[in-house]
Amino acid sequence: LPLASDCTRPREAGGGGACGGMGASSARQTPDASEALLAPGLPPASWPRRRLLDPMTSPVPSPLSSPRGGPGAGASEGRPAEPRLEELIPNSGTQQAEVLREPEASLFSSWCVLTNTLLGVGILGLPWAVSTVGLALGIVMLMGAGAVSCLALHFLAHVAVALTGGSKGPAEVTFYSACMAGAPAARYVVDAAIAVKCFGVATSYLQVIGQLGAVLLSEVMAWTSDPEPLRRQIIVVALLTVIAPTVFHKRITKTASQNLIAIVAWLYITVLIAAIALGLIPVDEVQAAGSWQVAPPPGMTLSVVASTLPIFIFSFTCHQNLFPLVNELKQRSLRRLDLIIVGAIATGLLMYGVVGLGAYMRFAPQPKPNIMLDLPRCSLVRVGELLAIVAVIFTYPLQLHPCRRSMMILVASCMGRFMNRDEERWCRRILTVFILMGTATVACLVRSLGITLAFVGALGSNTVVLIMPAFLFLRLHHGHSGVLWYLALAVFIAGCIILPTSVTAVIHKALSDPAA
């Protein structure tokens, strides 16, 4: 395709300008840019240095002419216009300035976003997950989930850097554009999986707010009535008064300060649980050291393992926010992205190991799905519960943003065209309200945090962590081989096996557990 700047050159003798003078015969001989980019086996090094936009990225159709008969070629043949790849040359006009901004995020702020996305409520459910499989298998599953998650993030970083063509300037890499470059037929599946996963995680945040808020308020007000109505009321009030005003921002970097506060809150909870597990905090109400065991429990079955594994995978899920970080990271490079990834996963492993293993050994044989409900009642624990509520409130937007974006991409794809500015704004508002109301409804109806974590991990996290990154890496490196390619193949096969097995086991467990 000609550059936008070529369109302004005066016509030369014997032919038109670079844009206006392109005749029908030359247009037929010019290959479609999207076809060249989607050609199987095309190595990333030879990809054009262009931005691949999803249907919601451009507020108006691109001014560049289609090489196959103009912008209305598809519609003129009686077919609805499909969302297609568009080119916007950096700094080529005001439209570009409205779509893209210069990267502003530092390594530290990017680490804060990725780490806060990773931590979340998974840290509260790990002791219960370890108790179902035993200490030895729990350690193996925890370390394995962390290593595979780190590897999958590295796959996505490879894809993102390749799609930007090594550019360090403005970029708009999305899962939609990544799928369009390597697997166009899978673009809707990927965005649907991200939407389901983020919707479920946001629901678990509201469950934690309701459970811990009801405990704190009942103690302060000395209420002895049924806590269930109070739990639902706290969810609704917190959603409307605290969360809703913070989630209508368009950009994820607007939550940088909240991310740091949430990480500090989870760090406090980690230190608190470690101190209680080691007996450093003398509290009379703490139960005696539990009868923990290294070997798996006697009644453990393959179904139990299959329904528990998604919780470990869920705990390391932050992949949905990697591409937004790629777009906003200053001095973008694979090395800088790997530093962020390794730092986030290492932080998660350290905190998960302390909480998951330490709390299990202290409150064995059967800690509760929300470990905060097992802690002794003292002022330090109450502060921890309050900080946990603050942390999930600040982390909620990190799940709503990618969920909303994936839904908007699906809506624009169904429309068959780009959204204009007004449509994009109203769609964003409507979907934000829908996500808020939907997560609140599910959180009020489902009481068990363990069931929520297991189901979201089985359906959403398996797809986002295992299947999707490996699949995109394999497709975009088709025809290549090497250690990394075979690792991606192994991760993809493992995800395809784990997904149906885990979903079946979790559904069976949910139906057989009346307390859920």
TAPEKA-V727295 format. One record per residue. N is the residue number from 0. PSI is psi in whole degrees, 0 to 359 (999 if undefined). D_CENTER is the distance of its C-alpha to the mean C-alpha in Angstrom with 1 decimal. Layout:
n->N psi->PSI d_center->D_CENTER
n->N psi->PSI d_center->D_CENTER
This chain:
n->0 psi->144 d_center->33.9
n->1 psi->151 d_center->36.0
n->2 psi->156 d_center->34.6
n->3 psi->325 d_center->34.7
n->4 psi->334 d_center->37.4
n->5 psi->335 d_center->39.5
n->6 psi->339 d_center->40.0
n->7 psi->356 d_center->42.1
n->8 psi->144 d_center->44.6
n->9 psi->150 d_center->48.0
n->10 psi->139 d_center->49.1
n->11 psi->163 d_center->51.1
n->12 psi->135 d_center->54.4
n->13 psi->6 d_center->54.2
n->14 psi->166 d_center->50.6
n->15 psi->182 d_center->48.0
n->16 psi->178 d_center->45.3
n->17 psi->331 d_center->42.1
n->18 psi->302 d_center->40.5
n->19 psi->334 d_center->43.3
n->20 psi->8 d_center->45.6
n->21 psi->116 d_center->43.5
n->22 psi->177 d_center->45.6
n->23 psi->322 d_center->44.8
n->24 psi->317 d_center->46.0
n->25 psi->329 d_center->43.9
n->26 psi->321 d_center->40.9
n->27 psi->334 d_center->41.4
n->28 psi->348 d_center->41.5
n->29 psi->122 d_center->38.4
n->30 psi->146 d_center->35.3
n->31 psi->134 d_center->32.3
n->32 psi->324 d_center->29.7
n->33 psi->325 d_center->26.9
n->34 psi->321 d_center->29.1
n->35 psi->323 d_center->29.7
n->36 psi->330 d_center->26.0
n->37 psi->8 d_center->25.2
n->38 psi->129 d_center->28.2
n->39 psi->139 d_center->27.6
n->40 psi->0 d_center->28.1
n->41 psi->118 d_center->27.9
n->42 psi->147 d_center->27.0
n->43 psi->329 d_center->24.4
n->44 psi->336 d_center->27.3
n->45 psi->6 d_center->29.0
n->46 psi->146 d_center->26.3
n->47 psi->147 d_center->27.4
n->48 psi->90 d_center->26.1
n->49 psi->166 d_center->24.6
n->50 psi->137 d_center->21.4
n->51 psi->117 d_center->19.9
n->52 psi->146 d_center->19.0
n->53 psi->170 d_center->17.2
n->54 psi->341 d_center->19.5
n->55 psi->2 d_center->18.4
n->56 psi->320 d_center->18.7
n->57 psi->123 d_center->22.5
n->58 psi->334 d_center->24.5
n->59 psi->158 d_center->27.5
n->60 psi->151 d_center->28.4
n->61 psi->139 d_center->29.1
n->62 psi->348 d_center->32.8
n->63 psi->139 d_center->33.0
n->64 psi->149 d_center->35.1
n->65 psi->138 d_center->34.0
n->66 psi->356 d_center->36.0
n->67 psi->46 d_center->37.0
n->68 psi->17 d_center->39.0
n->69 psi->175 d_center->37.0
n->70 psi->339 d_center->34.1
n->71 psi->22 d_center->35.5
n->72 psi->316 d_center->36.4
n->73 psi->317 d_center->34.1
n->74 psi->326 d_center->35.2
n->75 psi->340 d_center->38.9
n->76 psi->10 d_center->38.8
n->77 psi->8 d_center->37.9
n->78 psi->144 d_center->34.3
n->79 psi->145 d_center->31.5
n->80 psi->124 d_center->29.7
n->81 psi->150 d_center->26.4
n->82 psi->130 d_center->23.5
n->83 psi->169 d_center->24.3
n->84 psi->137 d_center->23.5
n->85 psi->154 d_center->25.1
n->86 psi->131 d_center->26.4
n->87 psi->118 d_center->26.5
n->88 psi->128 d_center->28.5
n->89 psi->134 d_center->27.3
n->90 psi->30 d_center->29.7
n->91 psi->356 d_center->31.7
n->92 psi->181 d_center->32.0
n->93 psi->328 d_center->31.0
n->94 psi->320 d_center->28.5
n->95 psi->320 d_center->26.5
n->96 psi->332 d_center->26.7
n->97 psi->333 d_center->25.3
n->98 psi->315 d_center->22.2
n->99 psi->149 d_center->21.5
n->100 psi->157 d_center->22.0
n->101 psi->139 d_center->22.9
n->102 psi->137 d_center->20.2
n->103 psi->348 d_center->20.7
n->104 psi->139 d_center->18.1
n->105 psi->174 d_center->19.7
n->106 psi->318 d_center->18.7
n->107 psi->314 d_center->18.9
n->108 psi->325 d_center->16.8
n->109 psi->320 d_center->14.0
n->110 psi->320 d_center->14.4
n->111 psi->315 d_center->14.3
n->112 psi->311 d_center->11.0
n->113 psi->320 d_center->9.3
n->114 psi->318 d_center->11.6
n->115 psi->324 d_center->11.2
n->116 psi->322 d_center->7.5
n->117 psi->317 d_center->8.7
n->118 psi->276 d_center->11.9
n->119 psi->205 d_center->11.9
n->120 psi->353 d_center->14.1
n->121 psi->331 d_center->13.8
n->122 psi->334 d_center->16.6
n->123 psi->338 d_center->18.8
n->124 psi->352 d_center->18.7
n->125 psi->318 d_center->19.3
n->126 psi->320 d_center->23.1
n->127 psi->320 d_center->23.5
n->128 psi->318 d_center->21.7
n->129 psi->323 d_center->24.0
n->130 psi->335 d_center->27.0
n->131 psi->342 d_center->26.5
n->132 psi->353 d_center->26.7
n->133 psi->162 d_center->28.8
n->134 psi->314 d_center->28.5
n->135 psi->308 d_center->28.9
n->136 psi->328 d_center->26.5
n->137 psi->318 d_center->24.0
n->138 psi->316 d_center->24.2
n->139 psi->316 d_center->23.9
n->140 psi->324 d_center->20.8
n->141 psi->311 d_center->19.2
n->142 psi->320 d_center->20.2
n->143 psi->317 d_center->19.3
n->144 psi->321 d_center->15.7
n->145 psi->317 d_center->15.4
n->146 psi->316 d_center->17.2
n->147 psi->321 d_center->15.4
n->148 psi->318 d_center->12.0
n->149 psi->318 d_center->13.7
n->150 psi->319 d_center->15.4
n->151 psi->322 d_center->12.4
n->152 psi->324 d_center->11.0
n->153 psi->321 d_center->14.6
n->154 psi->312 d_center->14.7
n->155 psi->323 d_center->12.0
n->156 psi->319 d_center->14.0
n->157 psi->312 d_center->17.1
n->158 psi->315 d_center->16.0
n->159 psi->315 d_center->15.0
n->160 psi->322 d_center->18.3
n->161 psi->320 d_center->20.3
n->162 psi->329 d_center->19.1
n->163 psi->354 d_center->20.2
n->164 psi->24 d_center->23.4
n->165 psi->4 d_center->23.5
n->166 psi->144 d_center->23.7
n->167 psi->4 d_center->23.1
n->168 psi->201 d_center->23.5
n->169 psi->140 d_center->21.5
n->170 psi->159 d_center->18.9
n->171 psi->72 d_center->16.4
n->172 psi->130 d_center->14.3
n->173 psi->168 d_center->11.8
n->174 psi->330 d_center->10.8
n->175 psi->311 d_center->13.8
n->176 psi->324 d_center->16.1
n->177 psi->318 d_center->15.1
n->178 psi->321 d_center->16.0
n->179 psi->329 d_center->19.1
n->180 psi->333 d_center->20.2
n->181 psi->329 d_center->20.1
n->182 psi->76 d_center->19.6
n->183 psi->325 d_center->20.2
n->184 psi->342 d_center->20.7
n->185 psi->1 d_center->17.2
n->186 psi->325 d_center->15.4
n->187 psi->324 d_center->15.6
n->188 psi->317 d_center->14.4
n->189 psi->311 d_center->11.2
n->190 psi->326 d_center->10.4
n->191 psi->318 d_center->11.8
n->192 psi->318 d_center->9.7
n->193 psi->318 d_center->6.4
n->194 psi->316 d_center->8.7
n->195 psi->316 d_center->10.2
n->196 psi->311 d_center->7.5
n->197 psi->326 d_center->6.3
n->198 psi->316 d_center->10.1
n->199 psi->321 d_center->11.1
n->200 psi->318 d_center->9.4
n->201 psi->324 d_center->11.0
n->202 psi->318 d_center->14.1
n->203 psi->327 d_center->14.4
n->204 psi->317 d_center->14.4
n->205 psi->326 d_center->17.3
n->206 psi->317 d_center->19.0
n->207 psi->318 d_center->19.2
n->208 psi->316 d_center->20.6
n->209 psi->316 d_center->23.1
n->210 psi->307 d_center->24.2
n->211 psi->324 d_center->24.7
n->212 psi->320 d_center->26.1
n->213 psi->321 d_center->28.6
n->214 psi->313 d_center->29.8
n->215 psi->314 d_center->30.3
n->216 psi->324 d_center->32.0
n->217 psi->322 d_center->34.2
n->218 psi->318 d_center->35.4
n->219 psi->318 d_center->36.1
n->220 psi->358 d_center->37.9
n->221 psi->43 d_center->39.5
n->222 psi->140 d_center->38.4
n->223 psi->8 d_center->39.2
n->224 psi->179 d_center->38.2
n->225 psi->124 d_center->35.5
n->226 psi->350 d_center->32.1
n->227 psi->311 d_center->30.3
n->228 psi->323 d_center->31.3
n->229 psi->321 d_center->30.6
n->230 psi->316 d_center->27.0
n->231 psi->321 d_center->26.4
n->232 psi->321 d_center->28.1
n->233 psi->321 d_center->26.1
n->234 psi->313 d_center->22.8
n->235 psi->315 d_center->24.3
n->236 psi->314 d_center->25.9
n->237 psi->321 d_center->22.9
n->238 psi->316 d_center->20.8
n->239 psi->324 d_center->23.5
n->240 psi->331 d_center->24.9
n->241 psi->312 d_center->22.2
n->242 psi->311 d_center->18.7
n->243 psi->317 d_center->19.6
n->244 psi->346 d_center->21.4
n->245 psi->356 d_center->18.4
n->246 psi->6 d_center->15.7
n->247 psi->2 d_center->17.7
n->248 psi->148 d_center->17.1
n->249 psi->328 d_center->16.0
n->250 psi->143 d_center->14.7
n->251 psi->337 d_center->12.0
n->252 psi->350 d_center->14.8
n->253 psi->351 d_center->16.8
n->254 psi->22 d_center->15.3
n->255 psi->315 d_center->16.3
n->256 psi->321 d_center->19.2
n->257 psi->325 d_center->17.4
n->258 psi->316 d_center->14.9
n->259 psi->319 d_center->18.1
n->260 psi->318 d_center->19.7
n->261 psi->320 d_center->17.0
n->262 psi->319 d_center->17.1
n->263 psi->322 d_center->20.8
n->264 psi->315 d_center->20.8
n->265 psi->327 d_center->18.9
n->266 psi->319 d_center->21.4
n->267 psi->316 d_center->24.2
n->268 psi->321 d_center->23.2
n->269 psi->313 d_center->23.0
n->270 psi->321 d_center->26.4
n->271 psi->312 d_center->27.8
n->272 psi->322 d_center->27.0
n->273 psi->319 d_center->28.3
n->274 psi->320 d_center->31.4
n->275 psi->319 d_center->32.0
n->276 psi->326 d_center->31.4
n->277 psi->358 d_center->34.0
n->278 psi->19 d_center->36.4
n->279 psi->342 d_center->36.4
n->280 psi->105 d_center->36.2
n->281 psi->105 d_center->39.4
n->282 psi->128 d_center->38.7
n->283 psi->333 d_center->41.2
n->284 psi->351 d_center->38.9
n->285 psi->133 d_center->36.7
n->286 psi->158 d_center->37.3
n->287 psi->159 d_center->38.9
n->288 psi->132 d_center->36.9
n->289 psi->169 d_center->35.6
n->290 psi->71 d_center->36.7
n->291 psi->159 d_center->33.7
n->292 psi->147 d_center->34.1
n->293 psi->316 d_center->32.9
n->294 psi->159 d_center->33.4
n->295 psi->150 d_center->31.5
n->296 psi->152 d_center->32.9
n->297 psi->324 d_center->35.9
n->298 psi->12 d_center->34.3
n->299 psi->135 d_center->31.1
n->300 psi->173 d_center->30.5
n->301 psi->327 d_center->28.2
n->302 psi->322 d_center->26.7
n->303 psi->316 d_center->25.9
n->304 psi->317 d_center->24.2
n->305 psi->327 d_center->22.2
n->306 psi->345 d_center->21.1
n->307 psi->326 d_center->20.3
n->308 psi->320 d_center->18.4
n->309 psi->333 d_center->15.1
n->310 psi->320 d_center->15.2
n->311 psi->318 d_center->15.4
n->312 psi->318 d_center->12.5
n->313 psi->322 d_center->10.4
n->314 psi->338 d_center->11.6
n->315 psi->20 d_center->10.1
n->316 psi->113 d_center->6.5
n->317 psi->13 d_center->4.7
n->318 psi->334 d_center->4.6
n->319 psi->342 d_center->2.5
n->320 psi->7 d_center->4.9
n->321 psi->316 d_center->7.6
n->322 psi->317 d_center->9.4
n->323 psi->324 d_center->10.0
n->324 psi->322 d_center->11.3
n->325 psi->318 d_center->13.4
n->326 psi->328 d_center->14.9
n->327 psi->359 d_center->15.9
n->328 psi->129 d_center->17.0
n->329 psi->148 d_center->20.8
n->330 psi->54 d_center->22.7
n->331 psi->130 d_center->19.9
n->332 psi->161 d_center->20.6
n->333 psi->323 d_center->19.4
n->334 psi->316 d_center->21.1
n->335 psi->322 d_center->19.5
n->336 psi->320 d_center->16.0
n->337 psi->325 d_center->17.1
n->338 psi->317 d_center->18.5
n->339 psi->316 d_center->15.3
n->340 psi->310 d_center->13.5
n->341 psi->320 d_center->16.6
n->342 psi->318 d_center->17.1
n->343 psi->315 d_center->13.8
n->344 psi->320 d_center->14.2
n->345 psi->320 d_center->17.9
n->346 psi->316 d_center->17.4
n->347 psi->317 d_center->15.3
n->348 psi->317 d_center->18.0
n->349 psi->311 d_center->20.8
n->350 psi->322 d_center->19.7
n->351 psi->321 d_center->18.8
n->352 psi->317 d_center->22.1
n->353 psi->311 d_center->24.1
n->354 psi->309 d_center->22.7
n->355 psi->311 d_center->22.2
n->356 psi->317 d_center->25.4
n->357 psi->315 d_center->27.5
n->358 psi->324 d_center->27.0
n->359 psi->314 d_center->27.6
n->360 psi->333 d_center->30.8
n->361 psi->324 d_center->31.9
n->362 psi->18 d_center->31.2
n->363 psi->158 d_center->31.8
n->364 psi->347 d_center->32.6
n->365 psi->81 d_center->30.2
n->366 psi->160 d_center->27.9
n->367 psi->157 d_center->26.2
n->368 psi->331 d_center->22.6
n->369 psi->104 d_center->22.1
n->370 psi->337 d_center->24.0
n->371 psi->333 d_center->24.8
n->372 psi->347 d_center->27.2
n->373 psi->344 d_center->29.2
n->374 psi->151 d_center->29.9
n->375 psi->154 d_center->33.4
n->376 psi->104 d_center->34.3
n->377 psi->172 d_center->35.0
n->378 psi->322 d_center->34.3
n->379 psi->321 d_center->31.8
n->380 psi->322 d_center->29.8
n->381 psi->321 d_center->29.9
n->382 psi->318 d_center->28.6
n->383 psi->319 d_center->25.7
n->384 psi->319 d_center->25.0
n->385 psi->319 d_center->25.2
n->386 psi->325 d_center->22.8
n->387 psi->320 d_center->20.3
n->388 psi->316 d_center->20.5
n->389 psi->319 d_center->20.2
n->390 psi->314 d_center->17.1
n->391 psi->331 d_center->15.1
n->392 psi->317 d_center->16.6
n->393 psi->337 d_center->15.4
n->394 psi->340 d_center->11.8
n->395 psi->316 d_center->11.7
n->396 psi->332 d_center->11.3
n->397 psi->343 d_center->8.0
n->398 psi->325 d_center->6.7
n->399 psi->322 d_center->9.5
n->400 psi->303 d_center->9.1
n->401 psi->329 d_center->6.4
n->402 psi->313 d_center->8.0
n->403 psi->319 d_center->11.3
n->404 psi->316 d_center->10.9
n->405 psi->320 d_center->10.3
n->406 psi->321 d_center->13.2
n->407 psi->323 d_center->15.3
n->408 psi->318 d_center->15.1
n->409 psi->321 d_center->16.3
n->410 psi->314 d_center->19.0
n->411 psi->326 d_center->20.2
n->412 psi->321 d_center->20.4
n->413 psi->326 d_center->22.5
n->414 psi->333 d_center->24.6
n->415 psi->18 d_center->25.3
n->416 psi->170 d_center->25.4
n->417 psi->151 d_center->23.8
n->418 psi->141 d_center->23.5
n->419 psi->180 d_center->26.0
n->420 psi->316 d_center->25.3
n->421 psi->318 d_center->26.5
n->422 psi->318 d_center->24.7
n->423 psi->319 d_center->21.3
n->424 psi->314 d_center->22.1
n->425 psi->323 d_center->23.2
n->426 psi->318 d_center->20.4
n->427 psi->318 d_center->17.9
n->428 psi->315 d_center->20.1
n->429 psi->316 d_center->20.7
n->430 psi->326 d_center->17.1
n->431 psi->315 d_center->16.4
n->432 psi->319 d_center->19.4
n->433 psi->315 d_center->18.5
n->434 psi->318 d_center->15.1
n->435 psi->311 d_center->17.1
n->436 psi->320 d_center->19.9
n->437 psi->315 d_center->18.1
n->438 psi->322 d_center->16.1
n->439 psi->320 d_center->19.4
n->440 psi->313 d_center->21.4
n->441 psi->320 d_center->19.6
n->442 psi->326 d_center->19.5
n->443 psi->329 d_center->23.2
n->444 psi->328 d_center->24.1
n->445 psi->125 d_center->22.3
n->446 psi->327 d_center->23.7
n->447 psi->118 d_center->22.4
n->448 psi->325 d_center->19.2
n->449 psi->319 d_center->19.6
n->450 psi->319 d_center->19.6
n->451 psi->313 d_center->16.4
n->452 psi->318 d_center->14.5
n->453 psi->317 d_center->16.3
n->454 psi->315 d_center->15.7
n->455 psi->320 d_center->11.9
n->456 psi->321 d_center->11.9
n->457 psi->317 d_center->14.5
n->458 psi->310 d_center->13.2
n->459 psi->310 d_center->9.5
n->460 psi->323 d_center->8.6
n->461 psi->319 d_center->11.7
n->462 psi->314 d_center->10.7
n->463 psi->324 d_center->7.3
n->464 psi->317 d_center->9.0
n->465 psi->303 d_center->12.5
n->466 psi->308 d_center->13.6
n->467 psi->308 d_center->11.6
n->468 psi->317 d_center->11.8
n->469 psi->319 d_center->15.3
n->470 psi->315 d_center->16.4
n->471 psi->319 d_center->15.6
n->472 psi->316 d_center->17.3
n->473 psi->318 d_center->20.2
n->474 psi->320 d_center->20.7
n->475 psi->349 d_center->20.7
n->476 psi->35 d_center->23.1
n->477 psi->133 d_center->25.3
n->478 psi->356 d_center->28.7
n->479 psi->163 d_center->27.9
n->480 psi->168 d_center->28.2
n->481 psi->173 d_center->27.7
n->482 psi->315 d_center->26.2
n->483 psi->323 d_center->22.6
n->484 psi->317 d_center->23.0
n->485 psi->328 d_center->24.4
n->486 psi->318 d_center->21.7
n->487 psi->320 d_center->19.1
n->488 psi->318 d_center->21.5
n->489 psi->318 d_center->21.8
n->490 psi->319 d_center->18.0
n->491 psi->315 d_center->17.9
n->492 psi->318 d_center->21.0
n->493 psi->318 d_center->19.8
n->494 psi->320 d_center->16.7
n->495 psi->334 d_center->19.0
n->496 psi->318 d_center->21.4
n->497 psi->322 d_center->19.1
n->498 psi->300 d_center->17.3
n->499 psi->325 d_center->20.5
n->500 psi->315 d_center->22.2
n->501 psi->318 d_center->19.6
n->502 psi->316 d_center->19.2
n->503 psi->316 d_center->23.0
n->504 psi->320 d_center->23.5
n->505 psi->318 d_center->21.2
n->506 psi->317 d_center->22.9
n->507 psi->319 d_center->26.2
n->508 psi->321 d_center->25.5
n->509 psi->321 d_center->24.5
n->510 psi->332 d_center->27.6
n->511 psi->357 d_center->29.8
n->512 psi->103 d_center->28.7
n->513 psi->342 d_center->30.4
n->514 psi->350 d_center->28.9
n->515 psi->999 d_center->25.4
